[in-house]
Amino acid sequence: MLRAVGYIALSLALFLLFPPRTEAQVYDSAYMAKVRDTVERYYRLHPRQKADKEERSFRAVPLYGVMYTEETKFTAMGGFMGVYRTSQDSIVPMSSVGAVAMISTNLSGGGAVTGSWYAPFGRFKIEYSARFVHSPRRFWGTGFEAASDPSGAGSLTARRVRGRADFLYRHAGTLLAGAFAGYEFYHAVEISAPSAAGMTPVRTHYLTAGVRIDVDTRNDVTSPSRGVFLNVEQSLNIPAGGAGGLFGRTEVTADFFCPVWKGGVMAVDVYGNISTSGAPWTMWPEAGGDVRLRGYYQGRYRDRNLLAAQVELRQKVYRGHGVAVWGGAGWVFPSFGGFDIKNTLPTYGAGYRFSFLGIVLRLDVGFGLPGQYAVIAGLSHSF
C-alpha cells in the first residue's frame, strides 16, 4: 500500500510539476537526465521484492500534464521516462530512455527521445538525444541593444531539428571523457522585427564533432549539498548545406556546492558559451530559461557569446520544506572586443522547495531588468 502511495505521489509530481518553461527546455537532454535521476532514485529508495529478477527489468513512469508559459501559452504534453539495468553489478548506474511530445495553443509543438546506455561493466557510456521543435515566438532581433528596446518586439517562427550522441569513458565514478557527434537544422520560417531587416541566414544545416570532459564529485545528483560538477566541451561545427560558415564553440559549466550551516547550502554556477566569428545567428545561445538568467523571456537576449554566473542559497526550513534566494548576472556580446560591462543582465529572485521521496519540487519567481520577470515551476533544483 505504501509503495502504491509513493508511486502515485511520484507520478503526480512528474505529471503536474514538470518544468513549464519552454518546449526547448523540456526537450533538453540535461533536463531529461534530471528526470531520469529522480526515477532512478525513487526505485533505489523503494526497492521491489524479488529484486534479483525485477531489478534488471525495464521500469517506467508516464509523464503528462497541462501547463502555461508566456512563451508557449497553454501546453499539453505526454511521454515516459524509463530506467533499466545492463549489468548485474548494482554499482553500475542504471541506463535510461525517455520520450516526450507536446503541443500548445500558440501552435508550438514537437517531440524528443533521449537516453543513456551503460556498458555491462560500467566503464563506457553512450548518451543520445533527438528532438524536433516548431516554435512561434516573440522576437527582438539579435544583440543587447535590439533586445532592450521594448517597442522592438516582432515575431519569429522557427523549426529546429537536433540530434546528438556522446561516447564516453567513465573512470572511478567521477570522471567522464570522450567525444560526441551531432546534427542541427534550423529554419526561420517567418521572421519580423524592426531590427531584423536583412537578417540572414534563415536556414542552416550543421554537422558537429567535439570532445567532452566531465568531473562530478557531487554527493547527490538531484539535491547536492557538497561537491563540484565541471563540464567542458569543445566542438567544430561544419556547414552541411544552407547558409553559414565553419565555426568552433567552447562551452564550460562549473557548479560548486558547499554546506554553510545546518540545513543551508551555498550553490554557485558559472557558465560560458563562446563561438568563433563564423557562427550564424541561428546557432547563437539564448539568455533566459529555468537554469540561469531566470527572469528573462527565453531568446529575447541572444548573441554569438554568452557568459553567466549566479549564487544561490538553499535553506531547509521544516522537514521537506525549504526556501532559496539567488542573485547573478549575465552578458550576451558579439566578441570579446565588443564586450561592454554596461550591458549587464542582472538576475535575482526567490523560491520555495519541497523534498519528498527523493524528489525536489520548486517554485521560483525571477526578476531581470526593469519590467522583466518570470515564474518557474519545476522538478529538481535549477543546477
Contacts in CASP RR format, 6 or more apart in sequence:
PFRMAT RR
TARGET T0000
AUTHOR 0000-0000-0000
METHOD contacts of the structure
MODEL  1
MLRAVGYIALSLALFLLFPPRTEAQVYDSAYMAKVRDTVERYYRLHPRQK
ADKEERSFRAVPLYGVMYTEETKFTAMGGFMGVYRTSQDSIVPMSSVGAV
AMISTNLSGGGAVTGSWYAPFGRFKIEYSARFVHSPRRFWGTGFEAASDP
SGAGSLTARRVRGRADFLYRHAGTLLAGAFAGYEFYHAVEISAPSAAGMT
PVRTHYLTAGVRIDVDTRNDVTSPSRGVFLNVEQSLNIPAGGAGGLFGRT
EVTADFFCPVWKGGVMAVDVYGNISTSGAPWTMWPEAGGDVRLRGYYQGR
YRDRNLLAAQVELRQKVYRGHGVAVWGGAGWVFPSFGGFDIKNTLPTYGA
GYRFSFLGIVLRLDVGFGLPGQYAVIAGLSHSF
3 46 0 8 1.000
6 46 0 8 1.000
6 357 0 8 1.000
7 61 0 8 1.000
9 356 0 8 1.000
9 357 0 8 1.000
10 38 0 8 1.000
10 39 0 8 1.000
10 42 0 8 1.000
10 61 0 8 1.000
10 357 0 8 1.000
10 359 0 8 1.000
11 61 0 8 1.000
11 62 0 8 1.000
13 357 0 8 1.000
13 359 0 8 1.000
13 361 0 8 1.000
13 379 0 8 1.000
14 35 0 8 1.000
14 38 0 8 1.000
14 61 0 8 1.000
14 62 0 8 1.000
14 63 0 8 1.000
14 81 0 8 1.000
14 379 0 8 1.000
15 62 0 8 1.000
15 63 0 8 1.000
15 64 0 8 1.000
15 65 0 8 1.000
16 65 0 8 1.000
17 361 0 8 1.000
17 377 0 8 1.000
17 378 0 8 1.000
17 379 0 8 1.000
18 26 0 8 1.000
18 35 0 8 1.000
18 63 0 8 1.000
18 65 0 8 1.000
18 67 0 8 1.000
18 77 0 8 1.000
18 378 0 8 1.000
18 379 0 8 1.000
19 25 0 8 1.000
19 26 0 8 1.000
19 31 0 8 1.000
19 290 0 8 1.000
19 376 0 8 1.000
19 377 0 8 1.000
19 378 0 8 1.000
19 379 0 8 1.000
20 26 0 8 1.000
20 67 0 8 1.000
20 68 0 8 1.000
20 69 0 8 1.000
20 72 0 8 1.000
20 75 0 8 1.000
20 376 0 8 1.000
20 377 0 8 1.000
20 378 0 8 1.000
21 69 0 8 1.000
21 71 0 8 1.000
21 289 0 8 1.000
21 290 0 8 1.000
21 298 0 8 1.000
21 374 0 8 1.000
21 376 0 8 1.000
22 69 0 8 1.000
22 71 0 8 1.000
22 72 0 8 1.000
22 135 0 8 1.000
22 289 0 8 1.000
22 298 0 8 1.000
23 72 0 8 1.000
23 75 0 8 1.000
23 102 0 8 1.000
23 104 0 8 1.000
23 108 0 8 1.000
23 109 0 8 1.000
23 110 0 8 1.000
23 133 0 8 1.000
23 135 0 8 1.000
24 133 0 8 1.000
24 135 0 8 1.000
24 160 0 8 1.000
24 298 0 8 1.000
25 31 0 8 1.000
25 289 0 8 1.000
25 290 0 8 1.000
25 291 0 8 1.000
25 298 0 8 1.000
26 77 0 8 1.000
26 100 0 8 1.000
26 102 0 8 1.000
26 112 0 8 1.000
27 100 0 8 1.000
27 110 0 8 1.000
27 111 0 8 1.000
27 112 0 8 1.000
27 114 0 8 1.000
27 129 0 8 1.000
27 131 0 8 1.000
27 133 0 8 1.000
29 114 0 8 1.000
29 115 0 8 1.000
29 127 0 8 1.000
29 129 0 8 1.000
29 164 0 8 1.000
32 81 0 8 1.000
32 98 0 8 1.000
32 100 0 8 1.000
32 112 0 8 1.000
32 114 0 8 1.000
32 115 0 8 1.000
32 129 0 8 1.000
33 114 0 8 1.000
33 116 0 8 1.000
34 221 0 8 1.000
34 222 0 8 1.000
34 379 0 8 1.000
34 380 0 8 1.000
35 63 0 8 1.000
35 81 0 8 1.000
35 379 0 8 1.000
35 380 0 8 1.000
36 81 0 8 1.000
36 82 0 8 1.000
36 83 0 8 1.000
36 96 0 8 1.000
36 98 0 8 1.000
36 115 0 8 1.000
36 116 0 8 1.000
37 221 0 8 1.000
37 222 0 8 1.000
37 380 0 8 1.000
38 222 0 8 1.000
38 358 0 8 1.000
38 359 0 8 1.000
38 379 0 8 1.000
38 380 0 8 1.000
39 59 0 8 1.000
39 60 0 8 1.000
39 61 0 8 1.000
39 81 0 8 1.000
39 82 0 8 1.000
39 83 0 8 1.000
39 96 0 8 1.000
40 83 0 8 1.000
40 93 0 8 1.000
40 94 0 8 1.000
40 96 0 8 1.000
41 222 0 8 1.000
41 358 0 8 1.000
41 359 0 8 1.000
42 357 0 8 1.000
42 358 0 8 1.000
42 359 0 8 1.000
43 59 0 8 1.000
43 83 0 8 1.000
43 94 0 8 1.000
45 357 0 8 1.000
45 358 0 8 1.000
46 357 0 8 1.000
47 55 0 8 1.000
48 54 0 8 1.000
48 55 0 8 1.000
55 85 0 8 1.000
55 90 0 8 1.000
56 84 0 8 1.000
56 85 0 8 1.000
56 88 0 8 1.000
57 84 0 8 1.000
58 82 0 8 1.000
58 83 0 8 1.000
58 84 0 8 1.000
59 82 0 8 1.000
59 83 0 8 1.000
59 84 0 8 1.000
60 80 0 8 1.000
60 81 0 8 1.000
60 82 0 8 1.000
60 83 0 8 1.000
60 98 0 8 1.000
61 80 0 8 1.000
61 81 0 8 1.000
61 82 0 8 1.000
62 78 0 8 1.000
62 79 0 8 1.000
62 80 0 8 1.000
63 77 0 8 1.000
63 78 0 8 1.000
63 79 0 8 1.000
63 80 0 8 1.000
63 81 0 8 1.000
63 100 0 8 1.000
64 76 0 8 1.000
64 77 0 8 1.000
64 78 0 8 1.000
64 79 0 8 1.000
65 76 0 8 1.000
65 77 0 8 1.000
65 78 0 8 1.000
66 74 0 8 1.000
66 75 0 8 1.000
66 76 0 8 1.000
66 77 0 8 1.000
67 74 0 8 1.000
67 75 0 8 1.000
67 77 0 8 1.000
67 377 0 8 1.000
68 74 0 8 1.000
68 75 0 8 1.000
69 75 0 8 1.000
70 297 0 8 1.000
70 374 0 8 1.000
71 108 0 8 1.000
71 135 0 8 1.000
71 137 0 8 1.000
71 297 0 8 1.000
71 298 0 8 1.000
72 104 0 8 1.000
72 106 0 8 1.000
72 108 0 8 1.000
72 135 0 8 1.000
73 104 0 8 1.000
73 105 0 8 1.000
73 106 0 8 1.000
73 108 0 8 1.000
74 104 0 8 1.000
74 105 0 8 1.000
75 102 0 8 1.000
75 103 0 8 1.000
75 104 0 8 1.000
75 105 0 8 1.000
75 108 0 8 1.000
76 102 0 8 1.000
76 103 0 8 1.000
76 104 0 8 1.000
77 100 0 8 1.000
77 101 0 8 1.000
77 102 0 8 1.000
77 103 0 8 1.000
78 100 0 8 1.000
78 101 0 8 1.000
78 102 0 8 1.000
79 98 0 8 1.000
79 99 0 8 1.000
79 100 0 8 1.000
79 101 0 8 1.000
80 98 0 8 1.000
80 99 0 8 1.000
81 96 0 8 1.000
81 97 0 8 1.000
81 98 0 8 1.000
82 96 0 8 1.000
82 97 0 8 1.000
82 98 0 8 1.000
83 94 0 8 1.000
83 95 0 8 1.000
83 96 0 8 1.000
84 94 0 8 1.000
84 95 0 8 1.000
84 96 0 8 1.000
84 97 0 8 1.000
85 92 0 8 1.000
85 94 0 8 1.000
85 95 0 8 1.000
86 92 0 8 1.000
86 95 0 8 1.000
86 117 0 8 1.000
86 118 0 8 1.000
86 119 0 8 1.000
86 120 0 8 1.000
87 118 0 8 1.000
87 120 0 8 1.000
87 121 0 8 1.000
87 122 0 8 1.000
89 121 0 8 1.000
89 122 0 8 1.000
92 118 0 8 1.000
92 120 0 8 1.000
92 121 0 8 1.000
92 122 0 8 1.000
93 118 0 8 1.000
93 122 0 8 1.000
94 118 0 8 1.000
95 115 0 8 1.000
95 116 0 8 1.000
95 117 0 8 1.000
95 118 0 8 1.000
96 115 0 8 1.000
96 116 0 8 1.000
97 113 0 8 1.000
97 114 0 8 1.000
97 115 0 8 1.000
98 113 0 8 1.000
98 114 0 8 1.000
98 115 0 8 1.000
99 111 0 8 1.000
99 112 0 8 1.000
99 113 0 8 1.000
99 114 0 8 1.000
100 111 0 8 1.000
100 112 0 8 1.000
101 109 0 8 1.000
101 110 0 8 1.000
101 111 0 8 1.000
101 112 0 8 1.000
102 108 0 8 1.000
102 109 0 8 1.000
102 110 0 8 1.000
102 111 0 8 1.000
103 109 0 8 1.000
103 110 0 8 1.000
106 136 0 8 1.000
107 134 0 8 1.000
107 136 0 8 1.000
108 133 0 8 1.000
108 134 0 8 1.000
108 135 0 8 1.000
108 136 0 8 1.000
109 133 0 8 1.000
109 134 0 8 1.000
109 135 0 8 1.000
110 131 0 8 1.000
110 132 0 8 1.000
110 133 0 8 1.000
110 134 0 8 1.000
111 131 0 8 1.000
111 132 0 8 1.000
111 133 0 8 1.000
112 129 0 8 1.000
112 130 0 8 1.000
112 131 0 8 1.000
112 132 0 8 1.000
113 128 0 8 1.000
113 129 0 8 1.000
113 130 0 8 1.000
113 131 0 8 1.000
114 128 0 8 1.000
114 129 0 8 1.000
114 130 0 8 1.000
114 131 0 8 1.000
115 127 0 8 1.000
115 128 0 8 1.000
115 129 0 8 1.000
116 125 0 8 1.000
116 126 0 8 1.000
116 127 0 8 1.000
116 128 0 8 1.000
117 125 0 8 1.000
117 126 0 8 1.000
117 128 0 8 1.000
118 124 0 8 1.000
118 125 0 8 1.000
118 170 0 8 1.000
119 125 0 8 1.000
122 170 0 8 1.000
123 169 0 8 1.000
123 170 0 8 1.000
123 171 0 8 1.000
124 167 0 8 1.000
124 168 0 8 1.000
124 169 0 8 1.000
124 170 0 8 1.000
125 166 0 8 1.000
125 168 0 8 1.000
125 169 0 8 1.000
125 170 0 8 1.000
125 176 0 8 1.000
126 165 0 8 1.000
126 166 0 8 1.000
126 167 0 8 1.000
126 168 0 8 1.000
127 164 0 8 1.000
127 165 0 8 1.000
127 166 0 8 1.000
127 168 0 8 1.000
128 163 0 8 1.000
128 164 0 8 1.000
128 165 0 8 1.000
128 166 0 8 1.000
129 162 0 8 1.000
129 163 0 8 1.000
129 164 0 8 1.000
130 162 0 8 1.000
130 163 0 8 1.000
130 164 0 8 1.000
131 160 0 8 1.000
131 161 0 8 1.000
131 162 0 8 1.000
131 163 0 8 1.000
132 159 0 8 1.000
132 160 0 8 1.000
132 161 0 8 1.000
133 158 0 8 1.000
133 159 0 8 1.000
133 160 0 8 1.000
134 157 0 8 1.000
134 158 0 8 1.000
134 159 0 8 1.000
135 157 0 8 1.000
135 158 0 8 1.000
135 159 0 8 1.000
135 160 0 8 1.000
136 155 0 8 1.000
136 156 0 8 1.000
136 157 0 8 1.000
136 190 0 8 1.000
137 155 0 8 1.000
137 156 0 8 1.000
137 157 0 8 1.000
137 158 0 8 1.000
137 299 0 8 1.000
138 153 0 8 1.000
138 154 0 8 1.000
138 155 0 8 1.000
138 156 0 8 1.000
138 297 0 8 1.000
138 300 0 8 1.000
139 153 0 8 1.000
139 154 0 8 1.000
139 155 0 8 1.000
139 156 0 8 1.000
139 191 0 8 1.000
139 192 0 8 1.000
139 193 0 8 1.000
139 196 0 8 1.000
140 146 0 8 1.000
140 147 0 8 1.000
140 149 0 8 1.000
140 152 0 8 1.000
140 153 0 8 1.000
140 154 0 8 1.000
140 193 0 8 1.000
140 195 0 8 1.000
140 300 0 8 1.000
141 147 0 8 1.000
141 193 0 8 1.000
141 195 0 8 1.000
141 196 0 8 1.000
141 199 0 8 1.000
141 302 0 8 1.000
142 195 0 8 1.000
142 199 0 8 1.000
142 281 0 8 1.000
142 284 0 8 1.000
142 302 0 8 1.000
142 303 0 8 1.000
143 301 0 8 1.000
143 302 0 8 1.000
143 303 0 8 1.000
143 332 0 8 1.000
143 333 0 8 1.000
143 334 0 8 1.000
144 301 0 8 1.000
144 303 0 8 1.000
144 332 0 8 1.000
144 333 0 8 1.000
144 340 0 8 1.000
144 343 0 8 1.000
146 152 0 8 1.000
146 193 0 8 1.000
146 195 0 8 1.000
147 300 0 8 1.000
147 301 0 8 1.000
147 302 0 8 1.000
147 332 0 8 1.000
148 369 0 8 1.000
149 194 0 8 1.000
149 195 0 8 1.000
151 194 0 8 1.000
152 193 0 8 1.000
152 194 0 8 1.000
152 195 0 8 1.000
153 193 0 8 1.000
154 192 0 8 1.000
154 193 0 8 1.000
154 194 0 8 1.000
154 196 0 8 1.000
155 190 0 8 1.000
155 191 0 8 1.000
155 192 0 8 1.000
155 193 0 8 1.000
156 188 0 8 1.000
156 190 0 8 1.000
156 191 0 8 1.000
156 192 0 8 1.000
156 193 0 8 1.000
157 188 0 8 1.000
157 189 0 8 1.000
157 190 0 8 1.000
157 191 0 8 1.000
158 186 0 8 1.000
158 187 0 8 1.000
158 188 0 8 1.000
158 189 0 8 1.000
159 185 0 8 1.000
159 186 0 8 1.000
159 187 0 8 1.000
159 189 0 8 1.000
160 184 0 8 1.000
160 185 0 8 1.000
160 186 0 8 1.000
160 187 0 8 1.000
161 183 0 8 1.000
161 184 0 8 1.000
161 185 0 8 1.000
162 182 0 8 1.000
162 183 0 8 1.000
162 184 0 8 1.000
162 185 0 8 1.000
163 182 0 8 1.000
163 183 0 8 1.000
163 184 0 8 1.000
164 180 0 8 1.000
164 181 0 8 1.000
164 182 0 8 1.000
164 183 0 8 1.000
164 208 0 8 1.000
165 180 0 8 1.000
165 181 0 8 1.000
165 182 0 8 1.000
166 178 0 8 1.000
166 179 0 8 1.000
166 180 0 8 1.000
166 212 0 8 1.000
167 178 0 8 1.000
167 179 0 8 1.000
167 180 0 8 1.000
168 176 0 8 1.000
168 177 0 8 1.000
168 178 0 8 1.000
168 212 0 8 1.000
168 214 0 8 1.000
169 176 0 8 1.000
169 177 0 8 1.000
169 178 0 8 1.000
170 176 0 8 1.000
171 177 0 8 1.000
173 216 0 8 1.000
174 215 0 8 1.000
174 216 0 8 1.000
174 217 0 8 1.000
175 213 0 8 1.000
175 214 0 8 1.000
175 215 0 8 1.000
175 216 0 8 1.000
176 212 0 8 1.000
176 213 0 8 1.000
176 214 0 8 1.000
176 216 0 8 1.000
177 211 0 8 1.000
177 212 0 8 1.000
177 213 0 8 1.000
177 214 0 8 1.000
178 211 0 8 1.000
178 212 0 8 1.000
178 213 0 8 1.000
179 209 0 8 1.000
179 210 0 8 1.000
179 211 0 8 1.000
179 212 0 8 1.000
180 208 0 8 1.000
180 209 0 8 1.000
180 210 0 8 1.000
180 211 0 8 1.000
180 212 0 8 1.000
180 233 0 8 1.000
180 235 0 8 1.000
181 207 0 8 1.000
181 208 0 8 1.000
181 209 0 8 1.000
181 210 0 8 1.000
182 207 0 8 1.000
182 208 0 8 1.000
182 209 0 8 1.000
183 205 0 8 1.000
183 206 0 8 1.000
183 207 0 8 1.000
183 208 0 8 1.000
183 240 0 8 1.000
184 204 0 8 1.000
184 205 0 8 1.000
184 206 0 8 1.000
184 208 0 8 1.000
184 283 0 8 1.000
185 204 0 8 1.000
185 205 0 8 1.000
185 206 0 8 1.000
186 203 0 8 1.000
186 204 0 8 1.000
186 282 0 8 1.000
186 283 0 8 1.000
187 202 0 8 1.000
187 203 0 8 1.000
188 199 0 8 1.000
188 202 0 8 1.000
188 203 0 8 1.000
188 282 0 8 1.000
191 199 0 8 1.000
191 202 0 8 1.000
199 281 0 8 1.000
200 243 0 8 1.000
201 242 0 8 1.000
201 243 0 8 1.000
201 244 0 8 1.000
201 280 0 8 1.000
201 282 0 8 1.000
202 243 0 8 1.000
202 282 0 8 1.000
203 242 0 8 1.000
203 243 0 8 1.000
204 239 0 8 1.000
204 241 0 8 1.000
204 242 0 8 1.000
204 243 0 8 1.000
204 244 0 8 1.000
204 280 0 8 1.000
204 282 0 8 1.000
204 283 0 8 1.000
205 239 0 8 1.000
205 240 0 8 1.000
205 241 0 8 1.000
205 242 0 8 1.000
206 237 0 8 1.000
206 238 0 8 1.000
206 239 0 8 1.000
206 240 0 8 1.000
206 283 0 8 1.000
207 237 0 8 1.000
207 238 0 8 1.000
207 240 0 8 1.000
208 235 0 8 1.000
208 236 0 8 1.000
208 237 0 8 1.000
208 238 0 8 1.000
209 235 0 8 1.000
209 236 0 8 1.000
209 238 0 8 1.000
210 233 0 8 1.000
210 234 0 8 1.000
210 235 0 8 1.000
210 236 0 8 1.000
211 233 0 8 1.000
211 234 0 8 1.000
211 235 0 8 1.000
212 231 0 8 1.000
212 232 0 8 1.000
212 233 0 8 1.000
213 230 0 8 1.000
213 231 0 8 1.000
213 232 0 8 1.000
214 229 0 8 1.000
214 230 0 8 1.000
214 231 0 8 1.000
215 228 0 8 1.000
215 229 0 8 1.000
215 230 0 8 1.000
216 228 0 8 1.000
216 229 0 8 1.000
216 230 0 8 1.000
217 227 0 8 1.000
217 228 0 8 1.000
217 229 0 8 1.000
218 224 0 8 1.000
218 226 0 8 1.000
218 227 0 8 1.000
218 228 0 8 1.000
218 229 0 8 1.000
218 255 0 8 1.000
218 257 0 8 1.000
219 225 0 8 1.000
219 226 0 8 1.000
219 227 0 8 1.000
222 358 0 8 1.000
222 359 0 8 1.000
222 360 0 8 1.000
222 380 0 8 1.000
222 381 0 8 1.000
223 355 0 8 1.000
223 358 0 8 1.000
223 360 0 8 1.000
223 380 0 8 1.000
223 381 0 8 1.000
224 257 0 8 1.000
224 265 0 8 1.000
224 267 0 8 1.000
224 381 0 8 1.000
225 257 0 8 1.000
225 259 0 8 1.000
225 264 0 8 1.000
225 265 0 8 1.000
226 257 0 8 1.000
226 258 0 8 1.000
226 259 0 8 1.000
226 265 0 8 1.000
227 256 0 8 1.000
227 257 0 8 1.000
227 258 0 8 1.000
228 254 0 8 1.000
228 255 0 8 1.000
228 256 0 8 1.000
228 257 0 8 1.000
229 253 0 8 1.000
229 254 0 8 1.000
229 255 0 8 1.000
230 253 0 8 1.000
230 254 0 8 1.000
230 255 0 8 1.000
231 251 0 8 1.000
231 252 0 8 1.000
231 253 0 8 1.000
231 254 0 8 1.000
232 250 0 8 1.000
232 251 0 8 1.000
232 252 0 8 1.000
233 249 0 8 1.000
233 250 0 8 1.000
233 251 0 8 1.000
233 252 0 8 1.000
234 248 0 8 1.000
234 249 0 8 1.000
234 250 0 8 1.000
234 251 0 8 1.000
235 248 0 8 1.000
235 249 0 8 1.000
235 251 0 8 1.000
236 246 0 8 1.000
236 248 0 8 1.000
237 246 0 8 1.000
237 247 0 8 1.000
237 248 0 8 1.000
237 249 0 8 1.000
237 279 0 8 1.000
237 283 0 8 1.000
238 246 0 8 1.000
239 245 0 8 1.000
239 246 0 8 1.000
243 280 0 8 1.000
244 278 0 8 1.000
244 280 0 8 1.000
245 278 0 8 1.000
245 280 0 8 1.000
246 278 0 8 1.000
247 275 0 8 1.000
247 276 0 8 1.000
247 277 0 8 1.000
247 278 0 8 1.000
247 279 0 8 1.000
247 283 0 8 1.000
248 275 0 8 1.000
248 276 0 8 1.000
248 278 0 8 1.000
248 279 0 8 1.000
249 273 0 8 1.000
249 274 0 8 1.000
249 275 0 8 1.000
249 276 0 8 1.000
249 279 0 8 1.000
250 272 0 8 1.000
250 273 0 8 1.000
250 274 0 8 1.000
250 275 0 8 1.000
251 272 0 8 1.000
251 273 0 8 1.000
251 274 0 8 1.000
252 270 0 8 1.000
252 271 0 8 1.000
252 272 0 8 1.000
253 269 0 8 1.000
253 270 0 8 1.000
253 271 0 8 1.000
253 272 0 8 1.000
254 269 0 8 1.000
254 270 0 8 1.000
254 271 0 8 1.000
255 267 0 8 1.000
255 268 0 8 1.000
255 269 0 8 1.000
255 270 0 8 1.000
255 383 0 8 1.000
256 267 0 8 1.000
256 268 0 8 1.000
257 265 0 8 1.000
257 266 0 8 1.000
257 267 0 8 1.000
257 268 0 8 1.000
258 265 0 8 1.000
258 266 0 8 1.000
259 265 0 8 1.000
259 266 0 8 1.000
260 266 0 8 1.000
260 313 0 8 1.000
263 315 0 8 1.000
263 316 0 8 1.000
264 313 0 8 1.000
264 314 0 8 1.000
264 315 0 8 1.000
264 316 0 8 1.000
265 313 0 8 1.000
265 314 0 8 1.000
265 315 0 8 1.000
266 311 0 8 1.000
266 312 0 8 1.000
266 313 0 8 1.000
266 314 0 8 1.000
267 311 0 8 1.000
267 312 0 8 1.000
267 313 0 8 1.000
267 314 0 8 1.000
267 381 0 8 1.000
267 383 0 8 1.000
268 309 0 8 1.000
268 310 0 8 1.000
268 311 0 8 1.000
268 312 0 8 1.000
269 291 0 8 1.000
269 292 0 8 1.000
269 308 0 8 1.000
269 309 0 8 1.000
269 310 0 8 1.000
269 311 0 8 1.000
269 312 0 8 1.000
269 382 0 8 1.000
269 383 0 8 1.000
270 308 0 8 1.000
270 309 0 8 1.000
271 292 0 8 1.000
271 306 0 8 1.000
271 307 0 8 1.000
271 308 0 8 1.000
271 309 0 8 1.000
272 305 0 8 1.000
272 306 0 8 1.000
272 307 0 8 1.000
272 308 0 8 1.000
273 285 0 8 1.000
273 305 0 8 1.000
273 306 0 8 1.000
273 307 0 8 1.000
274 305 0 8 1.000
275 283 0 8 1.000
275 284 0 8 1.000
275 304 0 8 1.000
275 305 0 8 1.000
277 304 0 8 1.000
277 335 0 8 1.000
279 304 0 8 1.000
281 302 0 8 1.000
281 304 0 8 1.000
284 302 0 8 1.000
284 303 0 8 1.000
284 304 0 8 1.000
285 302 0 8 1.000
285 303 0 8 1.000
285 305 0 8 1.000
285 306 0 8 1.000
285 332 0 8 1.000
286 298 0 8 1.000
286 299 0 8 1.000
286 301 0 8 1.000
286 302 0 8 1.000
286 306 0 8 1.000
287 293 0 8 1.000
287 296 0 8 1.000
287 298 0 8 1.000
287 299 0 8 1.000
287 300 0 8 1.000
287 301 0 8 1.000
287 302 0 8 1.000
287 306 0 8 1.000
287 308 0 8 1.000
287 330 0 8 1.000
287 332 0 8 1.000
287 345 0 8 1.000
288 294 0 8 1.000
288 295 0 8 1.000
288 296 0 8 1.000
288 297 0 8 1.000
288 298 0 8 1.000
288 299 0 8 1.000
288 300 0 8 1.000
288 301 0 8 1.000
288 374 0 8 1.000
289 295 0 8 1.000
289 296 0 8 1.000
289 298 0 8 1.000
289 374 0 8 1.000
289 376 0 8 1.000
290 364 0 8 1.000
290 376 0 8 1.000
290 378 0 8 1.000
290 382 0 8 1.000
291 382 0 8 1.000
291 383 0 8 1.000
292 308 0 8 1.000
292 310 0 8 1.000
292 330 0 8 1.000
292 347 0 8 1.000
292 382 0 8 1.000
292 383 0 8 1.000
293 301 0 8 1.000
293 308 0 8 1.000
293 330 0 8 1.000
293 345 0 8 1.000
293 347 0 8 1.000
293 368 0 8 1.000
294 326 0 8 1.000
294 347 0 8 1.000
294 349 0 8 1.000
294 364 0 8 1.000
294 366 0 8 1.000
294 374 0 8 1.000
294 376 0 8 1.000
294 382 0 8 1.000
295 347 0 8 1.000
295 366 0 8 1.000
295 367 0 8 1.000
295 368 0 8 1.000
295 372 0 8 1.000
295 373 0 8 1.000
295 374 0 8 1.000
296 345 0 8 1.000
296 347 0 8 1.000
296 368 0 8 1.000
296 369 0 8 1.000
296 372 0 8 1.000
296 374 0 8 1.000
297 372 0 8 1.000
297 374 0 8 1.000
300 372 0 8 1.000
301 332 0 8 1.000
301 345 0 8 1.000
302 332 0 8 1.000
303 332 0 8 1.000
303 333 0 8 1.000
303 334 0 8 1.000
304 333 0 8 1.000
304 334 0 8 1.000
304 335 0 8 1.000
305 331 0 8 1.000
305 332 0 8 1.000
305 333 0 8 1.000
305 334 0 8 1.000
305 335 0 8 1.000
305 336 0 8 1.000
306 330 0 8 1.000
306 331 0 8 1.000
306 332 0 8 1.000
307 330 0 8 1.000
307 331 0 8 1.000
307 333 0 8 1.000
308 328 0 8 1.000
308 329 0 8 1.000
308 330 0 8 1.000
308 331 0 8 1.000
309 328 0 8 1.000
309 329 0 8 1.000
309 330 0 8 1.000
310 326 0 8 1.000
310 327 0 8 1.000
310 328 0 8 1.000
310 329 0 8 1.000
310 347 0 8 1.000
311 326 0 8 1.000
311 327 0 8 1.000
311 328 0 8 1.000
312 324 0 8 1.000
312 325 0 8 1.000
312 326 0 8 1.000
312 327 0 8 1.000
312 382 0 8 1.000
312 383 0 8 1.000
313 324 0 8 1.000
313 325 0 8 1.000
313 326 0 8 1.000
314 322 0 8 1.000
314 323 0 8 1.000
314 324 0 8 1.000
314 353 0 8 1.000
314 381 0 8 1.000
315 322 0 8 1.000
315 323 0 8 1.000
315 324 0 8 1.000
316 322 0 8 1.000
316 355 0 8 1.000
317 323 0 8 1.000
320 353 0 8 1.000
320 354 0 8 1.000
320 355 0 8 1.000
320 356 0 8 1.000
321 352 0 8 1.000
321 353 0 8 1.000
321 354 0 8 1.000
322 352 0 8 1.000
322 353 0 8 1.000
322 354 0 8 1.000
322 355 0 8 1.000
323 350 0 8 1.000
323 351 0 8 1.000
323 352 0 8 1.000
323 353 0 8 1.000
324 350 0 8 1.000
324 351 0 8 1.000
324 352 0 8 1.000
324 353 0 8 1.000
324 362 0 8 1.000
324 364 0 8 1.000
324 381 0 8 1.000
325 348 0 8 1.000
325 349 0 8 1.000
325 350 0 8 1.000
325 351 0 8 1.000
326 347 0 8 1.000
326 348 0 8 1.000
326 349 0 8 1.000
326 350 0 8 1.000
327 346 0 8 1.000
327 347 0 8 1.000
327 348 0 8 1.000
327 349 0 8 1.000
328 346 0 8 1.000
328 347 0 8 1.000
328 348 0 8 1.000
329 344 0 8 1.000
329 345 0 8 1.000
329 346 0 8 1.000
329 347 0 8 1.000
330 344 0 8 1.000
330 345 0 8 1.000
330 346 0 8 1.000
330 347 0 8 1.000
331 339 0 8 1.000
331 341 0 8 1.000
331 343 0 8 1.000
331 344 0 8 1.000
331 345 0 8 1.000
332 343 0 8 1.000
332 345 0 8 1.000
333 339 0 8 1.000
333 340 0 8 1.000
333 343 0 8 1.000
345 368 0 8 1.000
345 369 0 8 1.000
346 368 0 8 1.000
346 369 0 8 1.000
347 366 0 8 1.000
347 367 0 8 1.000
347 368 0 8 1.000
348 366 0 8 1.000
348 367 0 8 1.000
348 368 0 8 1.000
349 364 0 8 1.000
349 365 0 8 1.000
349 366 0 8 1.000
349 367 0 8 1.000
350 364 0 8 1.000
350 365 0 8 1.000
350 366 0 8 1.000
351 362 0 8 1.000
351 363 0 8 1.000
351 364 0 8 1.000
351 365 0 8 1.000
352 362 0 8 1.000
352 363 0 8 1.000
353 360 0 8 1.000
353 361 0 8 1.000
353 362 0 8 1.000
353 381 0 8 1.000
354 360 0 8 1.000
354 361 0 8 1.000
354 362 0 8 1.000
355 361 0 8 1.000
359 379 0 8 1.000
359 380 0 8 1.000
360 379 0 8 1.000
360 380 0 8 1.000
360 381 0 8 1.000
361 377 0 8 1.000
361 378 0 8 1.000
361 379 0 8 1.000
362 376 0 8 1.000
362 377 0 8 1.000
362 378 0 8 1.000
362 379 0 8 1.000
362 380 0 8 1.000
362 381 0 8 1.000
362 382 0 8 1.000
363 375 0 8 1.000
363 376 0 8 1.000
363 377 0 8 1.000
363 378 0 8 1.000
364 375 0 8 1.000
364 376 0 8 1.000
364 377 0 8 1.000
364 382 0 8 1.000
365 373 0 8 1.000
365 374 0 8 1.000
365 375 0 8 1.000
365 376 0 8 1.000
366 373 0 8 1.000
366 374 0 8 1.000
366 375 0 8 1.000
366 376 0 8 1.000
367 373 0 8 1.000
END
